[in-house]
Amino acid sequence: MKRRAISNHPEAPRLTDRQLEIWRRLVAGQSGKWMACEMGMTDAAISNHKTRLLANIGATSNEDAVRIAVRWGVGKREAVA
């Protein structure tokens, strides 16, 4: 599974493309159910990816994930459908 750096921030972890996509959608305000529908995945799969994402970035909640995204510049330039 290919992982890539998400930002030039020194604390930024390497995430899978799927984790990064879910993070960007989370920052854009999409719910897990909406992500699952749009991405053709199950709610459980989205939940799994989100759980791993939160652990990788050191977040304990969706709100933490959004704060970290703002600090690291994730999702601000990319448009999410």
Steps between C-alpha positions, in 0.01 A plus 500: 500500500652828390530773760590858436579809703198720545679827565839658559414526869770317702245302704291394200470122462492306177145397411343276238315669216172370647575641847589835347178504294292421808680770699431759231134400490483516880646853491238590236229393746387173342353234726621141497176385339530762226865404436403134477225575250716726282807277512313171447612358834322368808456705816724247677781546247484878537502462878808275481690745280398789724613316815842432346521857375428645845764274656758596234454873546468486879137615512242378749192635320376635169537851644867431582550373145360824357719714728809302398402530134478877532837515676667278238322647198308188401195546279516875459598500134324185385134496408297201613206395287 
